[in-house]
Amino acid sequence: MEPRESWAALAAGGVAGVCVDLILFPLDTVKTRLQSPQGFRKAGGFRGIYAGVPSTAIGSFPNAAAFFITYENVKSVLHHGSTSYLAPATHMVAASLAEVVACLIRVPSEVVKQRAQVSPSSSTLQILSRTLYHEGIRGLYRGYKSTVLREIPFSLVQFPLWESLKDLWSWKQGHVVDSWQSAVCGAFAGGFAAAVTTPLDVAKTRIMLAKAGSSNASGNVLAALSSIWRTQGLSGLFAGVVPRMAGISLGGFIFLGTYEKTR
């Protein structure tokens, strides 16, 4: 990619990330509380629906910017000399590598945000201080592996589907899709990817919220999924699926549409 294109991807991704995260924050809080081990009501119910928003506001721009600058650069490198039928694989590899990089920024922000969401009486700064005091920097990266294991399957579904839908729509109408059309494709792709990866999201939430020293705090995704299945069954694995699908569908519309428009 040219330097100008890289800066465009960075700026557009950052703006898109801030827009979607702040607009849809209440839905994310509801989803987190539905997935928390203490249950929706004890985690705060509908009270303090913006608890943890400072963490999201700070982490959102660099997280989304890191994702898209990595995604576009890897896609640009892999596209050279590749044939059209390999395009979905290119998008999968680019999205997966982008998630690994973005999660270095996303996970600390997500840990603080989710802990604040289920403890609305504590401020974001108090949650951050408490985490660093009791667990150190490693505490901020609790759930890195589970987040990556959630985000990569999500991106493997969302981004090739988004790119394919855009290509299909462009072919049907005879010209490249507009930003609003890209947003519609993003909403459909995001909602579908959200539904199929919800169990991984529940496991990630349980790991991030687990008390230090507990079995879930070790970060073992399979153990977390097994525990949820044994105690709550299928409904536990898909806890919060409706607000997750709604949030990510709307998020896909705003995020990918804003990205295309800003770029």
C-alpha positions in Angstrom: 0.0 0.0 0.0 1.0 3.6 -0.6 1.6 5.7 2.5 -1.4 7.8 1.7 -3.6 4.7 1.6 -2.2 3.4 4.9 -3.0 6.7 6.6 -6.5 6.6 5.1 -7.1 3.1 6.4 -5.7 4.1 9.9 -7.9 7.2 10.1 -11.0 5.7 8.7 -10.7 2.6 10.9 -10.2 4.7 14.0 -13.2 7.0 13.3 -15.4 4.0 12.5 -14.4 2.3 15.7 -15.1 5.3 17.9 -18.5 5.8 16.3 -19.8 2.2 16.7 -18.4 1.6 20.2 -19.8 4.7 21.7 -23.2 4.5 19.9 -23.8 0.9 20.8 -22.2 0.8 24.3 -25.6 0.3 26.2 -26.3 -2.9 24.1 -22.8 -4.1 24.9 -23.4 -3.6 28.6 -26.6 -5.5 28.5 -24.9 -8.4 26.7 -22.0 -8.5 29.2 -24.4 -8.6 32.2 -26.4 -11.4 30.6 -23.2 -13.4 30.2 -21.8 -12.7 33.7 -21.7 -15.6 36.2 -23.7 -13.7 38.8 -26.6 -13.1 36.4 -28.1 -10.0 34.8 -29.8 -8.4 37.8 -27.0 -8.9 40.2 -24.5 -7.5 37.6 -26.4 -4.3 37.6 -29.5 -4.9 35.4 -30.3 -1.7 33.5 -28.6 0.6 36.0 -25.3 2.4 35.1 -25.6 1.4 31.5 -22.6 3.5 30.5 -20.3 2.0 33.2 -16.9 1.4 31.7 -17.4 3.8 28.7 -14.1 5.8 29.4 -12.1 2.6 28.8 -13.9 2.1 25.5 -13.5 5.8 24.5 -9.7 5.6 25.1 -9.1 2.2 23.4 -11.5 2.4 20.5 -9.6 4.5 18.0 -6.2 2.8 18.3 -7.8 -0.6 18.3 -9.8 -0.1 15.2 -7.0 1.8 13.5 -4.6 -1.1 14.2 -7.0 -3.6 12.8 -7.7 -1.8 9.5 -4.2 -0.7 8.7 -3.0 -4.3 9.3 -6.0 -5.7 7.3 -5.5 -3.5 4.3 -1.7 -3.9 4.2 -1.8 -7.7 4.4 -4.6 -7.8 1.9 -2.6 -5.6 -0.5 0.5 -7.8 -0.2 -1.5 -11.1 -0.6 -3.5 -9.8 -3.6 -0.3 -9.4 -5.7 -0.3 -12.3 -8.1 -3.2 -14.1 -6.5 -6.2 -15.3 -8.6 -9.8 -14.2 -7.9 -10.9 -17.6 -6.5 -8.3 -17.2 -3.7 -9.8 -13.8 -2.7 -11.8 -15.3 0.3 -8.6 -17.0 1.6 -6.8 -13.7 1.3 -9.5 -11.8 3.3 -9.4 -14.6 5.9 -5.7 -14.4 6.4 -5.6 -10.6 6.4 -8.5 -10.4 9.0 -6.9 -13.0 11.2 -3.6 -11.3 11.4 -5.3 -7.9 11.9 -7.2 -9.4 14.9 -4.0 -10.7 16.5 -2.5 -7.2 16.3 -5.6 -5.3 17.3 -6.2 -7.5 20.4 -2.9 -6.2 21.8 -4.8 -2.9 22.3 -8.4 -4.2 22.6 -7.9 -6.7 25.5 -6.7 -4.4 28.3 -9.5 -2.0 27.3 -12.0 -4.8 27.2 -11.0 -6.2 30.6 -11.4 -2.9 32.3 -14.7 -2.2 30.5 -16.3 -5.5 31.3 -15.3 -5.4 34.9 -16.8 -1.9 35.2 -20.0 -3.0 33.4 -20.7 -5.6 36.1 -19.6 -3.3 39.0 -21.4 0.0 38.1 -20.6 1.3 41.6 -16.8 1.4 40.8 -15.3 3.9 38.4 -13.1 2.9 35.5 -10.0 4.3 37.2 -10.8 2.2 40.4 -11.2 -1.0 38.3 -7.9 -0.3 36.5 -6.0 0.4 39.7 -7.5 -2.7 41.4 -6.5 -4.9 38.5 -3.0 -3.6 38.3 -2.5 -3.8 42.1 -3.8 -7.4 42.4 -2.8 -8.9 39.1 -0.3 -6.6 37.5 0.0 -6.1 33.7 -0.9 -9.8 33.2 -4.3 -9.0 34.7 -5.0 -6.6 31.9 -4.2 -9.3 29.3 -6.4 -11.9 31.0 -8.4 -13.3 28.2 -6.1 -12.4 25.4 -6.0 -15.9 24.1 -9.8 -16.3 24.4 -10.4 -13.0 22.7 -8.2 -13.9 19.8 -9.9 -17.3 19.6 -13.2 -15.5 19.4 -12.2 -12.8 17.0 -10.4 -15.0 14.4 -13.5 -17.3 13.8 -15.6 -14.2 13.8 -13.4 -12.5 11.2 -13.1 -15.7 9.1 -16.9 -15.5 8.7 -17.5 -11.7 8.6 -14.9 -10.3 6.3 -15.0 -12.8 3.4 -18.8 -12.6 3.6 -18.7 -8.8 3.6 -16.3 -8.7 0.7 -18.3 -11.3 -1.3 -21.6 -9.5 -0.7 -20.0 -6.2 -1.9 -18.6 -7.9 -5.0 -22.0 -9.5 -5.8 -23.9 -6.2 -5.3 -21.3 -4.4 -7.5 -21.6 -7.0 -10.2 -25.4 -6.8 -10.1 -25.6 -3.0 -10.5 -22.6 -2.6 -12.7 -20.5 -0.3 -10.5 -18.7 -0.4 -7.2 -21.0 -0.3 -4.1 -21.7 3.0 -2.3 -20.8 3.4 1.3 -24.4 2.8 2.5 -24.5 -0.4 0.4 -21.3 -1.6 2.0 -22.9 -0.8 5.4 -25.9 -3.1 4.6 -23.5 -5.9 3.6 -21.6 -5.3 6.8 -24.7 -5.5 8.9 -25.7 -8.9 7.4 -22.2 -10.3 7.6 -21.7 -9.1 11.2 -25.0 -10.4 12.5 -24.4 -13.9 11.0 -20.9 -14.0 12.4 -22.1 -12.8 15.8 -24.6 -15.6 16.1 -22.2 -18.5 15.3 -19.5 -17.2 17.6 -21.6 -16.3 20.7 -20.4 -19.4 22.7 -16.8 -18.1 22.3 -17.9 -14.7 23.4 -19.5 -16.1 26.5 -16.4 -18.0 27.4 -14.3 -14.9 26.9 -16.5 -12.9 29.2 -16.4 -15.5 31.9 -12.6 -15.6 31.7 -12.3 -11.8 32.0 -14.7 -11.6 34.9 -13.4 -14.6 36.8 -11.8 -14.0 40.2 -8.1 -14.3 40.4 -7.1 -17.9 41.2 -10.3 -19.5 40.0 -10.4 -22.1 37.3 -11.7 -19.7 34.7 -9.0 -17.2 35.5 -6.4 -19.6 33.9 -7.8 -18.6 30.5 -8.6 -22.2 29.3 -11.4 -21.6 26.7 -12.4 -25.3 26.4 -12.7 -25.6 30.2 -14.8 -22.5 30.3 -17.1 -23.7 27.5 -17.4 -27.1 29.2 -18.3 -25.6 32.6 -21.0 -23.4 31.0 -22.4 -26.4 29.1 -22.5 -28.5 32.3 -24.2 -25.8 34.5 -26.4 -24.0 32.0 -26.6 -26.0 28.8 -27.2 -24.5 25.4 -29.0 -21.4 26.8 -25.8 -20.6 28.8 -23.6 -21.0 25.7 -25.8 -18.6 23.8 -26.4 -16.1 26.6 -26.8 -12.6 25.3 -27.0 -13.8 21.6 -29.9 -11.3 20.8 -28.2 -8.1 22.0 -24.9 -9.4 20.6 -26.5 -10.0 17.1 -28.4 -6.7 17.3 -25.3 -4.8 18.4 -22.9 -6.3 15.9 -25.5 -6.0 13.0 -25.9 -2.3 13.8 -22.2 -2.1 14.5 -21.4 -3.7 11.2 -23.6 -1.2 9.4 -22.1 1.8 11.2 -18.5 0.5 11.4 -18.0 -0.7 7.9 -20.2 2.0 6.3 -18.3 4.7 8.2 -15.0 3.1 7.3 -15.8 3.2 3.6 -17.2 6.7 3.7 -14.3 8.2 5.8 -11.8 6.4 3.6 
